[in-house]
Amino acid sequence: MAKLYFRYGAMGCGKTMQLLQVAFNYEERGHKVCVIKPATDSKNGTKLLTRIGPERETNFCFTKEDDIYEKVKSNFSDVSCILVDEAQFMTPKQADQLMQITIKLDIPVMAYGLRLNFKQTDSGFEGATRLLQIAHDIEELKTICECGRKATANCRFIDNKIVFDGPDILIDDGKSKVEYRALCPACIEKYREGEK
């Protein structure tokens, strides 16, 4: 039976790079894959881009209203694997649809995404929370903090100042410099207390 895999980690841990590597491996061996991402991730249009260069066009981007299972069943039932980037932006129902793909279509699904939002709460990313509940296989992809320790959190900075409140999704507000950094708990506290 096919399985649903969830690979999560803080920003900068190489989730998209690993997804592209998996796609390459399948295709190098003559298999077709379907690469998708949520339309919520609008910063690169329909492409997946990595920080170190490799990129790829998706097969489709989906909205919160889309039925991913039906899209795959109708258009991609001949693929060997479904690869999902930015899976945290899915709805819980869409995470369940990924499970249905593995059960009813017998196609493995590998979803990559963040576990927590910048506020450090699961409720900000319902897709990730649901994947943590139902995935057959869960793996943390690791990266390091600016101090060298393991980074576990995604922190939002606006104009180089850390913020702990605001909308769950903010890619670019057009007025301020918005960036995200992967930090360890100790560095988060130092920023919170104004020591950094």
N, C-alpha and C positions, 0 to 999 in steps of 0.2 A: 504494500500500500504506500502511496505517496505521502510525504510529510510536509507540514508547515513549519518553517524555520524562521526564527526571529533573531536577527543579529543587531544588537544595540550598542551604543557607546556615546561618549561625549563628542562634541564637535571636534573635527580634526583627527579622529581615530582611523580614518580610511574606509568608512562604510561604502561610499560610492565607488572608490577604487576597487574594493573587494568585489562589489557587484559587477563591475566591468570585467574584472578578471574571471569571474564565474561565467559570464556571458561569452568571453573569449574562449574559455576552455570548452564549453559546449559546442560552439560554432567551429572550432578547430577540428573537432571530431565529427563534424557533419550534422550536428543537431541544431534545430531551430529553437530560439528562445523568444519570449515576449517580455520586453522591458517597459515598465510603466511607472508613472509617478503622479501624485495629486496635482491638480491645477493650482492649488494653494501655493505651491512652490513655484512662483512666477519669475524668479530672478534670472533664469536662463532660458525662458520660453519653454520649448518642448525638449530641450537638450539636458543631458546629465553632464556636468562638468566636475572635474576633480581639481584640487588645489595644485596638483603637480603636472597637469597637462591633459591626460587622456579625457576624451569626451565621446558621447554617443547620443544619437537621436533616439527618443523613446518611440515605442510602437503606438502608445496613446497616453494622454493625460486624462485623469478622471476628476469629476467634481463630486461633492458630497452627496449629490442626488443619484449618481450613476450606480448601477448594479454591476459590479466587477465580474461576478460569476457569469452573468448573461453575456457581457461583452466578450469574455474569454470563450465561453461555449459557442457563441455565434461566429467568432472571427479567428480564434487562436487555439482551437481544440487539438490541433496537430503539432503543437510545440512540445518540447521535452522539459521545459521549465519556465515558470513565471518568476520574474525578478522585479521587486517593488522597492523603489527608492523613496525616502522621506515618508515611511509608513506611519509615523506618528500622526500625520495629518488625516489619516483615514477615520471614518466613523467606526464605532464598535460593530455596527451591522456590516460594514465592508470588511472588517477583519474576519467576521464570521463567514462572509462570502469567500474569502481566501481559503478558509477551512473546507468549504463546500467544493472548491476546485480540486482539492486534494482527494476528497472522498468520492465525489461523483464523476470527476473527469480523470482521476488518477494521475494528476500532474503535480509534481513537487512545486512548492512555492517558497521562495526565499525573500523575506521582507527585511529591509534595513531601515533603521531609524533611531531617533532619540528616545530615551526612556523617560526623562523628566524635562519639564519646561524650565525656563530661567528662574521661575519662582520656587523651584525645587518641589513641585507638587505633581503627582500623577494626573490629577484631574484636568490639568491643562492639555494633556495629550491623551484623549480617550482611546485613540487607535492603538497607541503603545500599551496602555493599560490592558486593553482587551487581548492584544497579542501575548502579553506576559501571562495572561490567564489561560489561553487556549493552545498556544504553539506546542508542537511535539518536541521541539528542540530549541533551546534558548542559549545564546552565547554572547558574552560581553566582549566587545572589541576595545582594546585599551589604548590610551594616549597619555601624554604627560602634561602636567601643569607648567606654568612659566618658572616655577621653583624647582622643577625636576621630579616631583612626586607624581603619583598616579592621579590624573584628573578624573573626577567623577561627575562634575556638574557643568552645565552650560550657563554662562552668565552673560547678561545683556549689559552693554556699555553704550551710553548715549553721550556723544561729545567727550569720550574718554573717561566718563564717570559711571561707576557701576550703579544699576538701578534694580530694585527688587519688586517693583509694581508696574502695572501697565497692561496693555492688551496682550493676550497670549501669543498672538502672531504679529510681529512687526519686522518686516524685511527691510523697508526703506520708507521713511515718512517724508522724504523730499526736503526736509528742513534741517535735520540734524544728522550727524555721523552716527549711524547705528551699526554696531558690530557685536559679535558674540565671541566669547573666549571660554575655553575649557579650563577649569580651575579645580584645585583640590579643596577640601573643606577648610584647611588651615588658611589658605590664601583668601578664601571667601570671607572668613572672619576678619582678617586683616583689612580687607577693603571695606567691610561693613563698619569697622571701628575707626576708619580713616587713617590707618597706619601705612597704607600703600598709596 
